[in-house]
């Protein structure tokens, strides 16, 4: 027999979810232009250690950036601020994805560099808190998750634009058990939310000499929401006549990323949140593992840069945090530099990361005392950036591919 009372409770629950989403659509429509860093002094960079190995690798990335920006810091053009409190213990204490005082400190910065944070899961003993990442993306409207993956030896040079504030993650902690036998979660896709992430991908392609954008959905099955994302892509593409585009389904795209005959053909990708989460981890593994990849979370006012891997609490429990590889968050730091206007320095840092991690490999981390420490990796990278022969070394390696 159908439980009509359960249906009415579900209707009420769903109705409450709709109001903030409709309000958010109107806010997106009214948003202004991107923040111009050229007139800001000082540019404030906040650092958030997070959980597990987060404090160790974030500290190393901060040290690298402070060394590279030493003159700017001395001149009052850049300021670093350490922000505490984005730990699972403090979030659980306040029952908030981001405690209010921590959020205010974050909003006092122009950009943040963030270590990995622990997200509670069913049965792990922590309260049912929303992901700190999801919370920050929603609170600061960091709608674009941007992740580069480059493996020159395989002909791979990809840039992923993952929508950050919608899809299955938008109300991921707000699903409902209709009865003991039926659970339902919600997928949210909006027209303005889709338009701005797809437009960001096309604009990146235009500015960087790319010729194609690939849109990822499952619109053949999930026809309403994924169908809307694909429809918006068609409309945006019309504004970029010099850039071709095509649509792929997430399942076959996951296969094509590991297809040697096809993967080098792809350049720029745009996709909803969940597909982007999955696909960018797969792409990072091809590059050398999630420990090698960084990511930017961009909004028009705020931006957050982070490692894409987890907090690895076991390494801390076993006393191995100092051996964690900071390459991912240092690569995020390179993206941060480019975002705030230090484009050349960011490019040099990226070159150094690839020279150290993909070409020379004079040292390597293993996560244990059989490999390098995070500090040694940071020193290797900084020394490479400062080497006067950096660009000639880079050109030599690229020419040999």
VEXDREN-2710 file (C-alpha; in Angstrom, 1 decimal):
% VEXDREN-2710
k/r/px/py/pz
1/UNK/0.0/0.0/0.0
2/UNK/1.4/3.4/-0.9
3/UNK/2.3/5.6/2.1
4/UNK/0.6/8.9/1.2
5/UNK/1.9/10.6/4.3
6/UNK/5.4/9.9/3.2
7/UNK/4.7/11.4/-0.2
8/UNK/3.3/14.5/1.4
9/UNK/6.5/14.8/3.6
10/UNK/8.6/14.4/0.5
11/UNK/6.7/17.1/-1.3
12/UNK/7.2/19.5/1.6
13/UNK/10.9/18.7/1.7
14/UNK/11.4/19.2/-2.0
15/UNK/9.5/22.5/-1.9
16/UNK/11.8/23.9/0.7
17/UNK/14.8/23.0/-1.5
18/UNK/13.4/24.9/-4.5
19/UNK/13.2/28.4/-2.9
20/UNK/17.0/28.9/-2.4
21/UNK/17.8/27.4/-5.8
22/UNK/15.4/29.8/-7.6
23/UNK/17.0/32.7/-5.5
24/UNK/20.4/31.5/-6.6
25/UNK/19.5/31.6/-10.3
26/UNK/18.5/35.3/-9.9
27/UNK/21.8/36.1/-8.1
28/UNK/23.8/34.5/-11.0
29/UNK/21.9/36.6/-13.5
30/UNK/22.8/39.7/-11.5
31/UNK/26.5/39.0/-11.0
32/UNK/29.1/41.5/-12.1
33/UNK/32.4/41.3/-13.9
34/UNK/35.5/39.4/-12.9
35/UNK/37.7/41.0/-10.2
36/UNK/40.6/43.0/-11.6
37/UNK/43.7/42.4/-9.6
38/UNK/45.7/45.1/-11.3
39/UNK/44.4/47.8/-9.0
40/UNK/44.6/45.8/-5.7
41/UNK/47.3/46.4/-3.1
42/UNK/48.0/44.2/-1.2
43/UNK/46.6/41.1/-2.8
44/UNK/45.8/38.9/0.2
45/UNK/46.5/35.2/-0.1
46/UNK/45.0/33.1/2.6
47/UNK/46.3/29.6/3.4
48/UNK/44.1/26.8/4.9
49/UNK/45.9/23.7/6.1
50/UNK/42.8/21.4/6.3
51/UNK/43.1/17.8/7.6
52/UNK/45.5/14.9/7.5
53/UNK/48.6/15.7/5.4
54/UNK/47.0/19.0/4.4
55/UNK/48.9/21.2/6.9
56/UNK/52.2/19.7/5.8
57/UNK/51.8/20.1/2.1
58/UNK/50.1/23.5/2.3
59/UNK/53.0/24.8/4.4
60/UNK/55.4/23.7/1.7
61/UNK/53.4/25.3/-1.0
62/UNK/53.1/28.5/1.0
63/UNK/56.9/28.5/1.5
64/UNK/57.5/28.1/-2.2
65/UNK/55.1/31.0/-3.1
66/UNK/56.6/33.2/-0.4
67/UNK/60.1/32.7/-1.7
68/UNK/59.0/33.4/-5.3
69/UNK/57.0/36.5/-4.2
70/UNK/59.5/37.8/-1.6
71/UNK/60.1/41.1/-3.4
72/UNK/56.3/41.6/-3.8
73/UNK/55.7/40.9/-0.1
74/UNK/58.5/43.3/0.9
75/UNK/57.0/46.0/-1.3
76/UNK/53.5/45.5/0.2
77/UNK/52.0/44.2/-3.0
78/UNK/51.2/40.8/-1.6
79/UNK/50.3/39.6/1.9
80/UNK/50.0/36.0/3.2
81/UNK/47.6/35.1/6.0
82/UNK/47.3/31.8/7.7
83/UNK/43.7/30.8/8.5
84/UNK/43.1/28.1/11.1
85/UNK/39.9/26.2/11.9
86/UNK/39.0/24.4/8.7
87/UNK/39.6/21.0/10.4
88/UNK/37.1/18.2/10.7
89/UNK/37.2/18.6/14.5
90/UNK/36.3/22.3/14.4
91/UNK/33.7/21.8/11.7
92/UNK/32.1/19.0/13.7
93/UNK/32.2/21.1/16.9
94/UNK/30.3/23.9/15.2
95/UNK/28.2/21.5/13.0
96/UNK/29.0/23.6/10.0
97/UNK/30.8/22.8/6.7
98/UNK/32.7/26.1/7.3
99/UNK/32.4/27.7/10.7
100/UNK/31.2/31.3/10.6
101/UNK/34.4/32.8/11.9
102/UNK/36.5/30.9/9.4
103/UNK/34.3/31.9/6.6
104/UNK/34.7/35.6/7.5
105/UNK/38.5/35.2/7.5
106/UNK/38.3/33.6/4.1
107/UNK/36.2/36.4/2.8
108/UNK/38.9/38.8/4.0
109/UNK/41.3/37.3/1.4
110/UNK/41.2/37.8/-2.3
111/UNK/42.4/34.2/-3.0
112/UNK/43.1/31.1/-0.8
113/UNK/45.4/28.1/-1.1
114/UNK/43.7/25.2/0.6
115/UNK/44.9/21.7/1.7
116/UNK/42.6/18.7/1.5
117/UNK/39.8/18.4/4.0
118/UNK/38.0/15.3/5.3
119/UNK/34.3/14.9/4.3
120/UNK/32.2/12.7/6.7
121/UNK/30.6/9.7/5.2
122/UNK/27.8/7.4/6.5
123/UNK/28.9/5.5/9.6
124/UNK/32.3/7.1/10.2
125/UNK/31.3/8.7/13.5
126/UNK/31.3/12.3/12.3
127/UNK/28.2/14.4/12.0
128/UNK/26.5/14.5/8.6
129/UNK/28.3/17.6/7.5
130/UNK/28.4/19.0/4.0
131/UNK/31.8/18.8/2.3
132/UNK/34.0/21.9/3.2
133/UNK/34.8/22.2/-0.5
134/UNK/31.2/22.2/-1.5
135/UNK/30.4/24.6/1.2
136/UNK/33.1/27.0/0.2
137/UNK/32.2/26.8/-3.5
138/UNK/28.6/27.7/-2.6
139/UNK/29.3/30.4/-0.1
140/UNK/31.9/32.2/-2.4
141/UNK/30.2/31.2/-5.6
142/UNK/33.3/29.4/-6.9
143/UNK/31.5/28.1/-9.9
144/UNK/34.4/27.0/-12.1
145/UNK/36.7/24.2/-11.1
146/UNK/39.6/24.4/-13.5
147/UNK/42.2/21.5/-13.8
148/UNK/45.0/21.2/-16.2
149/UNK/46.5/17.8/-17.2
150/UNK/49.6/17.6/-19.3
151/UNK/51.7/14.6/-20.4
152/UNK/53.8/15.7/-23.3
153/UNK/55.2/12.2/-24.0
154/UNK/51.6/11.0/-24.6
155/UNK/50.5/14.1/-26.6
156/UNK/48.2/15.1/-23.8
157/UNK/47.5/18.8/-23.1
158/UNK/44.0/19.0/-21.5
159/UNK/42.2/21.7/-19.6
160/UNK/39.0/20.7/-17.7
161/UNK/36.2/23.1/-16.8
162/UNK/34.0/21.4/-14.2
163/UNK/30.9/23.2/-13.0
164/UNK/31.3/23.5/-9.2
165/UNK/28.0/24.7/-7.7
166/UNK/25.2/22.6/-9.2
167/UNK/24.4/19.0/-10.3
168/UNK/24.3/16.2/-7.7
169/UNK/26.5/18.1/-5.3
170/UNK/24.3/21.2/-4.9
171/UNK/22.0/19.6/-2.3
172/UNK/24.0/16.5/-1.7
173/UNK/23.3/16.4/2.0
174/UNK/19.6/17.2/1.4
175/UNK/18.3/13.9/0.0
176/UNK/15.4/12.2/1.5
177/UNK/14.4/8.7/2.6
178/UNK/10.8/8.6/1.4
179/UNK/10.4/5.2/3.2
180/UNK/12.8/2.6/4.5
181/UNK/12.9/1.2/1.0
182/UNK/13.1/4.3/-1.2
183/UNK/15.8/7.0/-1.0
184/UNK/16.0/10.0/-3.5
185/UNK/18.7/12.6/-4.1
186/UNK/18.4/15.6/-6.4
187/UNK/20.3/16.8/-9.5
188/UNK/20.2/20.6/-10.2
189/UNK/21.2/22.2/-13.5
190/UNK/20.4/25.8/-14.3
191/UNK/20.6/27.8/-17.6
192/UNK/22.8/30.7/-16.2
193/UNK/25.0/28.2/-14.2
194/UNK/25.6/26.1/-17.3
195/UNK/26.2/29.2/-19.5
196/UNK/28.9/30.7/-17.4
197/UNK/31.0/27.5/-17.0
198/UNK/30.7/26.7/-20.7
199/UNK/31.5/30.2/-21.7
200/UNK/34.6/30.1/-19.4
201/UNK/35.8/27.0/-21.3
202/UNK/35.2/28.6/-24.7
203/UNK/36.9/31.9/-23.6
204/UNK/39.9/29.9/-22.4
205/UNK/40.1/28.2/-25.7
206/UNK/39.9/31.5/-27.5
207/UNK/42.6/33.2/-25.4
208/UNK/45.0/30.2/-25.6
209/UNK/44.9/29.3/-29.2
210/UNK/42.8/26.1/-28.8
211/UNK/40.5/25.0/-31.6
212/UNK/37.9/22.8/-29.9
213/UNK/35.8/22.3/-26.8
214/UNK/34.3/19.0/-25.7
215/UNK/31.1/19.0/-23.7
216/UNK/30.5/16.0/-21.4
217/UNK/27.0/14.9/-20.4
218/UNK/24.7/11.8/-20.3
219/UNK/21.9/13.7/-22.1
220/UNK/20.7/10.6/-23.9
221/UNK/19.5/9.1/-20.6
222/UNK/19.3/12.1/-18.2
223/UNK/17.3/14.2/-20.6
224/UNK/16.1/17.2/-18.7
225/UNK/19.1/18.3/-16.7
226/UNK/21.9/17.0/-18.8
227/UNK/19.8/18.0/-21.8
228/UNK/19.7/21.6/-20.6
229/UNK/23.5/21.6/-20.2
230/UNK/23.9/20.4/-23.8
231/UNK/21.3/22.9/-25.1
232/UNK/23.2/25.8/-23.5
233/UNK/26.4/24.5/-25.0
234/UNK/24.9/24.8/-28.5
235/UNK/23.9/28.4/-27.7
236/UNK/27.3/29.4/-26.3
237/UNK/29.1/27.8/-29.2
238/UNK/27.4/30.1/-31.7
239/UNK/29.2/33.0/-30.1
240/UNK/32.6/31.4/-30.8
241/UNK/32.6/30.6/-34.6
242/UNK/36.3/30.0/-34.7
243/UNK/36.1/27.1/-32.2
244/UNK/34.6/23.8/-33.0
245/UNK/32.7/21.8/-30.4
246/UNK/31.2/18.3/-29.9
247/UNK/29.3/16.5/-27.3
248/UNK/30.4/13.2/-25.6
249/UNK/28.7/11.0/-23.1
250/UNK/30.6/10.5/-19.8
251/UNK/31.0/6.7/-20.1
252/UNK/32.6/6.7/-23.5
253/UNK/34.7/9.8/-22.6
254/UNK/36.1/8.0/-19.7
255/UNK/37.2/5.2/-22.1
256/UNK/38.6/7.6/-24.7
257/UNK/40.9/9.3/-22.2
258/UNK/42.9/6.1/-22.1
259/UNK/42.6/5.4/-25.8
260/UNK/46.1/6.2/-27.3
261/UNK/44.5/6.6/-30.7
262/UNK/42.1/9.4/-29.7
263/UNK/43.1/11.1/-26.4
264/UNK/45.6/13.5/-28.0
265/UNK/42.8/15.0/-30.1
266/UNK/41.0/16.5/-27.0
267/UNK/41.9/20.0/-25.8
268/UNK/39.3/21.7/-23.6
269/UNK/36.5/20.1/-21.7
270/UNK/33.3/21.5/-20.0
271/UNK/30.9/19.4/-17.9
272/UNK/28.6/19.3/-14.9
273/UNK/29.9/18.7/-11.4
274/UNK/29.8/14.9/-10.9
275/UNK/31.2/14.0/-14.3
276/UNK/34.0/16.5/-13.8
277/UNK/34.9/15.1/-10.4
278/UNK/35.2/11.6/-11.9
279/UNK/36.9/12.5/-15.2
280/UNK/39.5/14.8/-13.7
281/UNK/40.7/12.2/-11.3
282/UNK/41.0/9.7/-14.1
283/UNK/43.0/12.3/-16.1
284/UNK/45.2/13.1/-13.1
285/UNK/46.0/9.4/-12.8
286/UNK/47.2/9.3/-16.4
287/UNK/49.5/12.3/-15.6
288/UNK/51.1/10.4/-12.7
289/UNK/48.4/10.3/-10.0
290/UNK/46.2/12.7/-8.1
291/UNK/49.2/13.8/-6.2
292/UNK/50.5/15.5/-9.3
293/UNK/47.4/17.6/-10.2
294/UNK/46.3/21.0/-8.9
295/UNK/43.0/22.7/-9.3
296/UNK/41.5/26.2/-9.3
297/UNK/38.1/27.1/-8.0
298/UNK/37.1/30.4/-9.6
299/UNK/34.4/32.9/-9.0
300/UNK/34.1/36.4/-10.2
301/UNK/35.0/37.8/-6.8
302/UNK/36.8/35.0/-4.9
303/UNK/39.1/32.1/-5.9
304/UNK/40.4/29.1/-4.1
305/UNK/43.3/26.8/-5.2
306/UNK/43.8/23.3/-3.9
307/UNK/45.3/19.9/-4.3
308/UNK/42.8/17.4/-5.7
309/UNK/43.7/14.4/-3.6
310/UNK/42.4/13.5/-0.2
311/UNK/43.8/14.1/3.3
312/UNK/45.5/10.7/3.7
313/UNK/45.0/10.5/7.5
314/UNK/46.8/7.1/7.6
315/UNK/50.1/8.9/6.7
316/UNK/49.7/11.1/9.7
317/UNK/48.8/8.2/12.0
318/UNK/51.9/6.5/10.8
319/UNK/54.1/9.5/11.2
320/UNK/54.8/9.9/7.5
321/UNK/53.2/13.4/6.8
322/UNK/56.6/14.9/6.0
323/UNK/56.9/12.5/3.1
324/UNK/53.7/13.6/1.5
325/UNK/54.1/14.9/-2.1
326/UNK/53.3/18.6/-2.2
327/UNK/53.4/18.7/-6.1
328/UNK/49.6/18.9/-6.4
329/UNK/49.2/22.0/-4.2
330/UNK/52.3/23.6/-5.6
331/UNK/50.8/23.2/-9.0
332/UNK/47.7/24.9/-7.7
333/UNK/50.0/27.6/-6.4
334/UNK/51.2/28.2/-10.0
335/UNK/47.6/28.6/-11.1
336/UNK/47.1/31.1/-8.3
337/UNK/50.0/33.1/-9.5
338/UNK/48.6/33.3/-13.0
339/UNK/45.1/34.2/-11.7
340/UNK/46.3/37.2/-9.6
341/UNK/48.4/38.6/-12.5
342/UNK/51.8/37.0/-12.1
343/UNK/51.5/35.2/-15.3
344/UNK/55.1/34.7/-16.2
345/UNK/56.1/33.6/-12.7
346/UNK/53.2/31.1/-12.8
347/UNK/54.4/29.7/-16.1
348/UNK/57.9/29.3/-14.8
349/UNK/56.6/27.5/-11.7
350/UNK/54.6/25.2/-14.0
351/UNK/57.7/24.5/-16.1
352/UNK/59.8/23.7/-13.0
353/UNK/57.1/21.3/-11.7
354/UNK/57.1/19.4/-15.0
355/UNK/60.9/19.4/-15.3
356/UNK/61.3/18.1/-11.8
357/UNK/58.4/15.7/-11.9
358/UNK/58.2/14.4/-15.5
359/UNK/61.6/15.0/-17.1
360/UNK/64.6/15.0/-14.8
361/UNK/63.1/13.2/-11.8
362/UNK/66.3/13.7/-9.7
363/UNK/64.2/13.1/-6.6
364/UNK/60.9/11.4/-6.1
365/UNK/58.5/10.9/-3.2
366/UNK/57.2/7.5/-2.2
367/UNK/55.2/8.5/0.8
368/UNK/57.8/6.9/3.1
369/UNK/61.4/7.4/4.2
370/UNK/62.5/5.6/1.0
371/UNK/61.7/8.8/-0.9
372/UNK/62.1/12.5/-0.7
373/UNK/60.4/14.7/1.9
374/UNK/58.0/17.4/0.9
375/UNK/60.5/20.0/1.8
376/UNK/63.1/18.5/-0.5
377/UNK/60.5/18.5/-3.4
378/UNK/59.8/22.2/-2.7
379/UNK/63.5/23.1/-2.6
380/UNK/64.1/21.2/-5.9
381/UNK/61.2/23.1/-7.6
382/UNK/62.2/26.5/-6.3
383/UNK/65.8/26.0/-7.3
384/UNK/64.7/25.0/-10.8
385/UNK/62.5/28.2/-11.1
386/UNK/65.5/30.3/-10.1
387/UNK/67.8/28.6/-12.5
388/UNK/68.7/31.0/-15.3
389/UNK/68.7/28.2/-17.8
390/UNK/65.1/27.2/-16.9
391/UNK/63.5/28.1/-20.3
392/UNK/66.3/26.6/-22.3
393/UNK/66.1/23.4/-20.3
394/UNK/62.3/23.4/-20.8
395/UNK/62.7/24.0/-24.6
396/UNK/65.2/21.2/-24.8
397/UNK/62.9/18.7/-23.1
398/UNK/59.9/19.7/-25.2
399/UNK/61.9/19.5/-28.4
400/UNK/63.0/16.0/-27.6
401/UNK/59.4/14.7/-27.2
END
